[in-house]
Structures are given as C-alpha cells and as structure tokens.
Amino acid sequence: MLRSLPKLSPLLSAPRTTNIARFLANSLRCASSPKTITTTQTSTGRIAMTTRAPIRPRSSSTVSSITAEDHVRQPKLLKSTDDDYDGVIVEMDQPMDATTFVPILRSSISHWKQLGKKGVWIKLPIHLVSLVEPLVKEGFWYHHAEPKYLMLVYWIPETPNTIPVNASHRVGIAAFVMNEKREVLVVQENSGHFRGTGVWKFPTGVVDQGEDICVAAVREVKEETGVSNLVALPNKCRLILNSLKY
C-alpha cells in the first residue's frame, strides 16, 4: 500500500529546517574523530547521529627535539691520523674562528681519551695563527716551529709525559743482553713500528738529553722488560759508539 509523500516546499520554510541545518553543520565539523552520540530534537521527533570529536594535528616539536638531541650526541670532531705510539696527529687547514674551534677541540680530546690515545700533535699553519692562544689556554704547548707552521702538543693521560723534546737529531740505542747460559734477551713491541708483527728484536729506545749512552741502554732494558740486575760494560758501549762515528 503506497502512501503519498509530504510536499517539499513546507520543509524549506518550516522552522524545523533551521534546526536540521545546524545539526548537520555541527556533525560535519566533528568528522573523523572519536565516536560520540549526538541527538537533536526537531518538531517531527528526535534525530540521533554518530559523530567524532575533532582530532588535533600532531605537533612537529617532538621530531625537532629528537633531531636536536641526536645532534648533541654526535659532536663534530677534528680530523686526525694515528701515529705509531698511540697518539694522534691533526693537520689544521680549514679557516676556523676560536669560538667554533674550542668546543670541537674539547670534544675531540674527550673522544681520543676514550680511545686510549696519549699524545696529540696539532700542526697549525701560519694562516691559522689566531688559534694559538685558544690551544695554549686548553693546555697545549709549543713543540717546534718551521717557517710555515707551528707544532703544538698535548698529553692526555695522567701519566708522565713521554713526548720527545724537539732536537736536530736523536740518539737511539739497542741493548744486547746475554745471561750466564748464553741466552740472548729479545722482546716484542707493544707500540711502535713492529707492534703486532710478531717480530722478536733487541730492546731499543732513545737516549735522553744529556744521558750517557750506557746508562740509557740499562734504563731502556729495565723499562721494556723489567730486568734490572744488569751489569753494563762501559768500554763495550763506547767501542760501539766510536765505531759509528765517521
């Protein structure tokens, strides 16, 4: 059985049209949000609709803060190369002001300390002379200078400094040690050119400034092996030394 529909024209002019329009407008504002039930009373009855509360856009501040923290965790370091004695060599070249340089230097020293590095050598070209004062204030000292650069050094660990002094030449020694059984003392290096190669060699070292060569030989053997009950033969030492002169 069919029923006739009401005329449309009264719907457009009736007061309930305003209520329905307001209800629909409010519903559209709340699209794609957590579900809520909204009811509206009209002249023809109560209308119920499921709507969603507005969702605020996600803030980008969280992403920015994470990026900033990651940047702090990875500070910029000075470019360096390792030497044969657990030290590092830095050859400065790029222009840099003191304000930028000092934080990078401190971060680099902290990084090298964690790696167990000892001596730090910074070769400073003449066009970066403005960085001399900041380096000295951070504990560096002059080692030597040439016409185009200045070499500054720093000792990281809290142990006696073994960075050699600057000189025009260096005197090295090799100690031949033999016991009563005619056994010869040989060692493997923990640092230096032969480290990790498996090579066995005589104890060697460098003569300190003003030190007698025989005294230096006894000292180096003790430092490298712990053997202290040695009897040096001064005549033999001087014989070898004289044979090297020309």
C-alpha positions in Angstrom: 0.0 0.0 0.0 1.5 3.3 -1.1 1.4 6.5 0.9 1.8 9.9 -0.6 4.9 11.9 0.4 4.6 15.3 2.0 5.2 18.3 -0.1 8.7 19.6 -0.1 8.0 23.2 -0.1 6.9 23.3 3.5 10.2 21.7 4.5 12.1 24.6 3.2 10.1 27.2 5.1 9.3 25.4 8.3 11.2 26.3 11.5 12.5 22.7 11.8 14.6 23.4 8.7 16.9 25.6 10.7 17.4 23.0 13.4 18.3 20.3 10.9 20.7 22.6 9.1 22.5 23.5 12.4 22.7 19.8 13.3 24.2 18.8 10.0 26.8 21.7 10.2 27.9 20.6 13.7 28.2 17.0 12.6 30.4 17.9 9.6 32.8 19.7 12.0 33.3 16.6 14.0 34.1 14.2 11.1 36.9 11.6 11.5 37.2 11.8 15.3 36.4 9.5 18.3 32.8 8.4 18.2 30.1 10.3 20.2 26.3 10.1 20.0 24.6 13.4 19.2 20.8 13.9 19.5 18.7 16.8 18.2 15.1 17.5 19.0 13.0 18.6 16.0 9.4 19.2 15.5 9.0 15.8 14.0 10.9 13.9 16.6 14.4 13.2 17.9 17.3 12.5 15.5 20.4 10.6 16.6 23.8 10.5 14.8 27.2 9.1 15.5 29.9 11.7 15.2 33.6 12.0 16.1 35.4 14.6 18.2 38.0 16.8 16.4 41.5 15.4 16.3 44.3 17.9 16.7 47.2 17.7 14.2 50.3 16.1 15.6 52.9 18.6 16.7 56.3 18.7 15.0 58.0 19.8 18.1 58.7 16.2 19.2 60.5 15.5 15.9 62.5 18.7 16.2 63.6 17.9 19.8 64.7 14.4 18.8 66.8 15.8 16.0 68.4 18.3 18.3 69.3 15.5 20.8 70.8 13.4 18.1 72.9 16.3 17.0 74.2 16.7 20.6 75.1 13.0 20.8 77.2 13.3 17.7 79.6 16.3 18.1 81.9 17.4 15.4 85.5 16.2 15.8 88.8 17.2 14.4 90.1 15.1 11.6 93.2 13.1 12.7 95.5 10.3 11.9 97.1 7.8 14.3 100.8 7.7 14.9 102.9 4.6 15.9 102.8 5.4 19.6 99.1 5.6 20.5 98.9 9.3 19.6 97.1 11.4 17.0 98.2 13.9 14.5 96.0 16.8 13.4 96.9 18.9 10.4 94.8 22.1 10.5 94.0 23.7 7.2 90.4 25.0 7.0 89.7 28.5 8.4 88.0 28.5 11.8 87.4 31.0 14.4 88.2 30.4 18.1 84.6 30.3 19.2 83.9 27.4 16.8 87.2 25.7 17.3 87.4 25.3 21.1 84.2 23.2 21.5 85.3 20.9 18.7 88.8 20.6 20.3 87.3 19.6 23.7 85.0 17.1 22.1 88.0 15.6 20.1 90.2 15.3 23.2 87.4 13.6 25.1 86.9 11.2 22.2 90.7 10.4 21.9 90.8 9.8 25.7 88.1 7.2 25.4 90.1 5.5 22.7 93.2 5.4 24.9 95.2 7.9 22.9 98.1 9.6 24.6 99.9 12.4 22.7 98.2 14.9 20.5 100.1 16.8 17.8 98.5 19.7 16.1 100.2 21.2 13.1 99.0 24.8 12.8 99.7 26.6 9.5 100.7 30.3 9.7 97.3 31.5 8.4 95.6 30.0 11.5 97.8 31.8 13.9 94.7 33.1 15.7 94.1 29.6 17.1 97.4 29.6 19.0 96.0 31.3 22.1 93.0 29.1 22.4 95.2 26.0 22.1 97.6 27.2 24.8 94.7 28.0 27.1 93.4 24.4 26.6 96.8 23.0 27.8 98.8 22.7 24.6 102.4 23.8 24.4 104.9 24.6 21.7 107.0 21.7 20.4 108.8 23.2 17.4 108.3 25.8 14.6 109.1 26.0 11.0 108.7 28.9 8.6 105.2 27.9 7.5 103.7 26.2 10.6 103.8 25.8 14.4 103.6 22.3 16.0 101.8 22.2 19.4 101.4 19.1 21.6 99.2 17.9 24.4 99.4 14.8 26.7 96.1 13.2 27.5 96.6 10.6 30.3 97.6 11.4 33.8 101.0 9.7 33.4 104.4 11.1 32.9 104.7 12.8 29.5 106.9 10.8 27.0 106.6 13.2 24.1 110.2 13.7 22.9 111.7 17.1 23.0 112.5 18.9 19.8 116.1 18.5 18.6 118.2 18.5 15.4 118.9 14.8 15.9 118.1 11.8 18.2 120.4 9.1 19.5 118.9 5.6 19.7 120.2 2.5 21.4 119.8 -1.2 21.1 120.8 -3.4 24.0 122.4 -6.8 23.6 121.8 -8.7 26.8 123.1 -12.2 27.5 122.9 -14.3 30.6 125.3 -16.9 32.1 123.6 -19.6 29.9 124.5 -17.5 26.8 120.8 -16.9 26.2 120.0 -13.6 24.5 117.2 -11.3 25.6 114.7 -10.3 22.9 111.3 -8.6 23.0 108.2 -7.9 21.0 107.0 -4.3 20.9 103.7 -3.2 22.4 104.0 0.1 20.5 106.0 1.4 17.6 106.7 0.2 14.1 106.9 -3.5 14.9 103.8 -3.7 17.1 101.6 -6.7 16.1 104.0 -8.1 13.6 105.3 -10.9 15.7 108.9 -9.8 15.2 111.4 -10.5 18.0 114.1 -7.9 18.5 116.7 -6.4 20.9 115.4 -3.9 23.4 115.7 -0.5 21.9 115.0 3.1 22.9 116.1 6.7 22.7 118.8 8.4 24.8 117.5 11.3 26.8 119.1 14.7 26.6 122.4 14.7 28.4 122.2 11.0 29.3 125.1 8.6 29.0 124.6 6.0 26.2 125.4 3.1 28.5 123.0 4.3 31.2 120.4 4.7 28.6 120.8 1.1 27.5 120.3 -0.2 31.0 117.3 2.1 31.6 115.6 1.0 28.3 116.1 -2.7 29.1 114.5 -2.2 32.5 111.6 -0.2 31.2 110.8 -2.7 28.4 111.4 -6.0 30.2 111.6 -5.3 34.0 115.1 -6.8 34.1 117.1 -4.7 36.5 120.1 -6.8 37.6 122.3 -5.8 34.6 126.0 -5.1 34.5 126.9 -2.6 31.8 130.2 -2.8 30.1 131.1 0.9 29.6 134.1 0.0 27.4 131.9 -2.0 25.1 129.3 0.7 24.9 131.9 3.3 23.9 133.6 1.0 21.5 130.3 0.5 19.6 129.6 4.3 19.8 133.0 5.2 18.4 132.6 2.7 15.6 129.5 4.5 14.5 131.3 7.9 14.1 132.6 8.9 10.7 
